Amino acid sequence: GELFPIERVRSKPKARERMMQLMEERVAGKQVHVNVMHAGIPEEAQNLKEQVLSRFDCVEAYITEFSPVMGAHTGPGLLGLAFYGSDKS
C-alpha cells in the first residue's frame, strides 16, 4: 500500500477535530472499530480515545504505540486514528 497525507491542519486541537470529522464522514451511522496510535504521548491518546468513545458507537477501541519504523519517520508527539465501520447487526 501507499500512504499519503489527506490535508494539513495547523494546530493539534484542530488536527484532532479534523480527524474526528473525517471519521464521522466515513462511518456515520455504523458501528466502528478504532485504534488510537501515539508516539510517546499516552495521556493525549487516552483523551482522544475518550472523545471517540463519546461520539461513536464503538465495537472495540484500542490504544497502541507507533512502531519504531513509523516513529522514525514522524518523531515523538504524533497521534493517529485507524478505524473501519461495520453495519449494525
C-alpha positions in Angstrom: 0.0 0.0 0.0 0.9 3.6 -0.2 0.4 6.3 2.5 -0.2 9.9 1.7 -1.5 12.9 3.7 -5.1 13.9 3.2 -4.5 17.6 4.2 -2.5 19.8 6.6 -4.1 21.3 9.6 -2.2 24.0 11.6 -2.6 23.1 15.3 -3.0 20.0 17.3 -6.5 20.8 18.6 -7.7 21.5 15.0 -6.0 18.3 13.7 -7.7 16.2 16.4 -11.1 17.7 15.5 -10.4 17.2 11.8 -9.6 13.5 12.4 -12.9 13.2 14.2 -14.8 14.9 11.3 -13.2 12.6 8.7 -14.1 9.6 10.8 -17.7 10.8 11.1 -17.9 11.3 7.3 -16.7 7.8 6.7 -18.6 5.8 9.3 -21.7 7.8 10.0 -24.4 5.5 11.4 -22.2 2.4 11.6 -20.6 0.7 14.5 -16.9 1.4 14.4 -13.6 -0.4 15.3 -10.9 2.0 16.4 -7.2 2.1 17.1 -5.7 5.3 18.5 -2.0 5.3 17.9 0.6 7.6 19.5 4.3 8.3 19.6 5.2 8.9 23.3 2.1 10.7 24.4 -0.2 8.1 26.1 -2.2 10.7 28.0 -3.2 12.5 24.8 -4.0 9.1 23.2 -6.3 8.3 26.1 -8.0 11.7 25.8 -8.6 11.1 22.0 -9.9 7.6 22.8 -12.4 9.0 25.2 -13.5 11.6 22.6 -14.0 8.8 20.1 -16.0 6.7 22.6 -18.3 9.6 23.4 -19.1 10.4 19.7 -19.2 6.9 18.1 -20.8 3.5 18.6 -17.6 1.6 19.2 -17.4 -2.1 19.0 -13.8 -2.0 20.1 -11.3 0.7 20.8 -7.6 0.3 21.4 -4.6 2.4 22.1 -1.2 1.4 20.7 2.2 3.0 20.2 3.5 3.7 16.7 6.1 1.2 15.6 9.8 2.2 15.7 9.8 2.2 11.9 6.8 4.6 11.7 8.2 6.7 14.6 11.5 7.1 12.8 9.6 9.0 10.0 7.4 11.1 12.3 9.1 11.7 15.6 7.5 11.9 19.1 4.2 13.6 19.8 2.2 12.1 16.9 -1.4 11.0 17.3 -3.3 8.9 14.7 -6.6 7.1 14.2 -7.2 3.9 12.3 -10.8 2.8 12.0 -13.4 0.9 10.0 -17.1 0.8 10.2 -19.4 -2.2 10.1 -23.2 -2.5 9.7 -25.1 -2.9 12.9 -26.3 -6.5 13.5 
